[in-house]
């Protein structure tokens, strides 16, 4: 277990359990008032304890280590001074990287939301278009049916008219011949 996340350690003097989330690297045992420094690394954001060296928190993803700008030594993210050269570690760099990570997560979340909305809109649009096509096809069928009915009616009218004309001719011929 190289990167086991611990949230509770035992006091080295009285073995009382101590929740490391409530402390920084400087821990005070509430049972025996012993003071000691945690040897592992605590996440500066969620205070998860790592007994072994790790570069980022497995729980929240925050950086646990940062590099000194002067000597390039690796330091805990919460250290105020470099452990090797003593140079002041700028806490603003930690805050900026934390804010950058949060902003990146926020932007990714926003991008995912927009993407989901776009997909939902496209799906809805396709469904509406399919409905419109179906309605238009039904309308076209109805127009065709009415056109056929009108033709049939016109043909009947022409047939009746032709019969009347033929009957009138037959009557006229009969009258002329009689």
WOFENSUL-V15362 format. One record per backbone hydrogen bond with DSSP energy under -1.0 kcal/mol. CO is the residue of the C=O (numbers start at 0). NH is the residue of the N-H. E is the energy in kcal/mol with one decimal. If there is no record, write none. Layout:
BEGIN
{{CO;NH;E} {CO;NH;E}}
END
This chain:
BEGIN
{{5;48;-3.3} {6;19;-1.6} {8;17;-3.4} {10;14;-1.8} {15;10;-2.3} {17;8;-2.6} {18;21;-1.3} {19;22;-1.1} {24;37;-3.1} {26;35;-2.3} {28;32;-1.7} {33;28;-2.8} {35;26;-3.0} {40;49;-3.3} {42;46;-1.5} {47;42;-2.4} {48;5;-3.2} {49;40;-2.8} {54;63;-2.6} {54;64;-1.2} {56;60;-1.1} {61;56;-3.0} {63;76;-3.1} {65;74;-2.9} {67;71;-1.4} {72;67;-2.6} {74;65;-2.7} {75;78;-1.7} {79;88;-3.9} {81;85;-1.1} {86;81;-2.7} {90;94;-2.4} {91;95;-2.9} {92;96;-2.5} {93;97;-2.5} {94;98;-3.1} {95;99;-2.7} {96;100;-2.3} {97;101;-2.6} {98;102;-3.0} {99;103;-2.7} {100;104;-2.6} {101;105;-2.8} {102;106;-3.2} {103;107;-2.6} {104;108;-2.7} {105;109;-2.9} {106;110;-3.1} {107;111;-2.6} {108;112;-2.4} {109;113;-2.8} {110;114;-2.7} {111;115;-2.6} {112;116;-2.7} {113;117;-2.8} {114;118;-2.6} {115;119;-2.5} {116;120;-2.7} {117;121;-2.8} {118;122;-2.5} {119;123;-2.6} {120;124;-2.8} {121;125;-2.6} {122;126;-2.3} {123;127;-2.6} {124;128;-2.7} {125;129;-2.5} {126;130;-2.2} {127;131;-2.8} {128;132;-2.7} {129;133;-2.3} {130;134;-2.8} {131;135;-2.8} {132;136;-2.6} {133;137;-2.2} {134;138;-2.5} {135;139;-2.7} {136;140;-2.3} {137;141;-2.3} {138;142;-2.7} {139;143;-2.5} {140;144;-2.6} {141;145;-2.6} {142;146;-2.4} {143;147;-2.3} {144;148;-2.2} {145;149;-2.5} {146;150;-2.3} {147;151;-2.5} {148;152;-2.6} {149;153;-2.9} {150;154;-2.9} {151;155;-2.3} {152;156;-2.6} {153;157;-2.9} {154;158;-2.5} {155;159;-3.0} {156;160;-3.0} {157;161;-3.0} {158;162;-2.5} {159;163;-2.7} {160;164;-2.9} {161;165;-2.7} {162;166;-2.8} {163;167;-2.9} {164;168;-2.7} {165;169;-2.8} {166;170;-2.5} {167;171;-2.7} {168;172;-3.2} {169;173;-2.3} {170;174;-2.6} {171;175;-2.2} {172;176;-2.3} {173;177;-1.5}}
END
